[in-house]
Amino acid sequence: MRNPYDEQQTQILARITNNVVKLNDTLLELNQKIEEINEMNSDLVAFSNIWNHYQRNANLYLASTNSLEPVRAKK
């Protein structure tokens, strides 16, 4: 005797499997995009570090030569 719910359960499992495959593909694509963004951001981080070092060195030089003027608030 055949179970009347077998066909329905098989269809539901097929849909679940299909959705999991689609989700996996989407997550792989998302991971690739995040990796691309992280690579682009690494350049910005490097530039930011260089700029911060330059600014610190410039402030040290100006302070050592007594050329550093206090920052005044703009009106």
C-alpha positions, 0 to 999 in steps of 0.5 A: 500500500502506498503512502498518500503523503509520499508524493507531497513530501517528495515535492516539498523536499525538492523545493527545499533542496532547490531553495537551498541551492539558490541560497548557496549560489547567492551567498557565494556571489555575496562573498565574492562582492565582499572580497572585492570591497575589502580589496578596495578598502585595503587601498584606502586603509593604506592611504589613511595610514600614510596620511596620518603618519604625514600629518603627525610628522608635519605637526612634530616638525612645526612644533619643533620649529615653533611654527605651529599655530593654534587652530582657530574656530571659524565664525 
